[in-house]
């Protein structure tokens, strides 16, 4: 990621956090105030992104797979034409209850 992209990203976050509509002019104004120079097309590209996507949703979905749908893509069926085997669901780990111990140092401290 270039400095210009990073600067525009931060500008979008600042505008979104303050509840200000994200426009190319406002991004450029923030960059100018921060004494950062970038190619003139970056603020417009980031403004168009902000029109299509909610910045808060992008922040909350960091690390979610490519399509933005929130669910991983299903495996493609085998080339032989047979049905694909379903992946077993992950096993739930049950928490074992903690056993009380007489060795705990703070028990009885104020008795």
N, C-alpha and C positions, 0 to 999 in steps of 0.2 A: 504494500500500500504506500502510495507516495505521500509526501507532506501535504500536498493540496487536498488529496482525498481525506486524509485524517483531519485537516483543518475544517473542511466542509462538514464532515461527520460531527465534529464537536460543535460547530455552529448550529447544526440541526438539533442536536441534543439541547443546547442552550435555549434555542427558540421554543422547542417543544416543552421544556421544563417550565418556562415562563408563560406558557399558554399563548404564545404569539404565533400567528399563521406563518408557515415556512414558505418564503418566496426567495427567488434568486437575488433580488435586490437586498433583502434583509441578511441573507448569508454573506453577500459581498460586503455589506456594511460592517458586519462583525469581523470579517477577515481584514478589512481595511483598518478597523479600530485596533486589531491585534498586530498590525504592521506585518501582515502576511500577504505575499503575492502568489497568485495562482493563475492558471490559464482561465480565460473568461468563460469557458464552457462548463467548468465544474459546478459552480453555484446553480446553474440552470438544470444540470442533470440531477443534482441532489434535491432541488425543489420539485422536479417531476416525480422523483421517487416518493417524496413526502406527500404528494397529491394522491398517489396510488396506495401507499401503505401508511398505517398509523405507526408513528415512531415508537410509541409505548409498547405496541404489540411486537415490534421488532426487538426491542430490548428484552421483553419477557420471553421471547422465543429464541434467544441466542443458543446455538448448539443444536437446534432441532434440525433434522435432516432436510436435504435439498429442496423439496417441493414446497415447503412451508406448510404442509398439511398437518404436521405434528405426528404423523404415524409413519413408521418405517415401511418401505416398499415391500410388497409380498415377493417371495421367491418365484422365479419363473418355473413352469412345469418342466419335467425332464424331457429330453429330446425324443425318447421312446414313445411318447404319446400317453403313457400311463399317468394316473393321477399323482400329483405331488404329495409327498408325505407332509403332514402338518407338523409343525414344530411343537414339541410338548411345552405346556405353559411352565413358566419358572416356578420352582417350588417356593412356597412361602416359609420363611424361617419363623419359627415360633420362639418367642422369648421365654427363657426359663426363669421362673421366679428366683429372686435373690434369696439365698439362705442367710438368716440372721447369724451373726457371729459375735461371740463374746470378746473377740480380740479387737473390736473397733475401739480406737483410742479415745473418742469423745464421749462414749457412753459412760455415764456415771461420773462425768467430770464435775458436775455441779450438784451431786447428791450429798 
